């Protein structure tokens, strides 16, 4: 997807990587979510966890299947997901571990961490 300026639409690379491992973005209205949280995108994993309590999550956040199941994960978005680059394969491997741990094993804490429910307030 490209915008009128010829640049890729926000969230494009994450959607491509998710689909590569059989996943899909849990928030159907991705643009609404991103427009509310532009200042929270592209952090390192530690920054995500530190800033999440300040994020303006959508009102229906707690209704998302991943949130209800305790399957919200923080990764190093800056290194793996915010732009294409040499770590694309590693990004797909991390997503595969998150989505299919029975096949690929759990991601290690350097790759991804499960977000504690108390940090996600909508």
N, C-alpha and C positions, 0 to 999 in steps of 0.2 A: 504494500500500500504506500502510495506517495501522496503528499499534500500538493497543493497548487504550486508551491515553491520548488517541487521536485525532491524534497527531503522525505525520508520515511516517516510515516505517521508514528506518533508516540506509542510505545508499547509493542511495536511491530516485532522486534527481535525476540522479545520474551514469548510472544504468541507462537512464533516459528519454532522456538526451542521446545516449548510445551507440546506442540503438536507432534514433534519428532519422537517424543517418548510416550505418546498416547494420552497426553493430558489435555486439558482445556482450561482457559482462564475462568475462575469461579465467578467472577463478577461480570455479568452479562453486559452491563453498561460501563465498560472500562473507561471511556472518556469522561463520564461524570465523576468517577472515583479519582482519576488522575487530575482533573481540573480542581478538585477540592484539596488535593495534597501535593501540588507541584513542589512545594518546599520539602517534602519528605521523600522524594524519589532520588535514587542513585546513591544511597548511603552505603557505607561499609556496614557489615553485619552488626557490629557493636553500636554504631550510631543509630541504626534502625531500632534496636532494643531500647536505647536511651531516649529516643525521640518519640516513640510510638504512643506514649501516654499523652503527648501533645497533639497527635494527629486528629484531624476532623474526619472520623470514619462515617460512612453513610448510615442513615438511620436503620436500614435493613441489614447492617453488617452481621449481626448475630444470627440472622436467618440463613447465611451462606453455609452450604454443606461442610466446607472445610473448617469453618469456625466452630460449628456445632460438634464436629468430630475431633476437634483438637489437632487439626492438621494444617495449621498456619506456620510457615517456616520463614526464617530470616536467612538470607544469604548475602554474600558480598556483591551487591548489585553493580558497584563500580567496576569490579574486576570481571564479572561474568555476564551480566545481563543488560547493561545500559548501552552497549554499542558492539558492533561486530569486531572481531579481533582473533588473535591466536588462541584464546581460551574458550572458543565456541564449543569445542568437543568436550572440554571439562565441564562446561555449563550444562550440556545435555546429560553428561554422566551424573552430575549432582541431581538434576531433575529426575532422572531415572531411579536413583536411590530413594528420593523422597516419594515418588509415585509407586514404585514397585520394589520395596525393600525385601520382599520374599524372593526376588530374583537377583537383585544387585547388591543387597546388604544395605544397612543404614548408612547415611552420610556421616562422616566424622564431624566433630564439632568445629573444625576449621572450615569445613565446606558449608554447613548449614546447621541451624539450631531451631528446635520447635519453639514457637513464641508462647510464653505463658499467658493463659487466659486473662489474668488480672491486668495485663498491659494493654489489652484491647477493649477499650470502653467506647461504645457508640452513643 
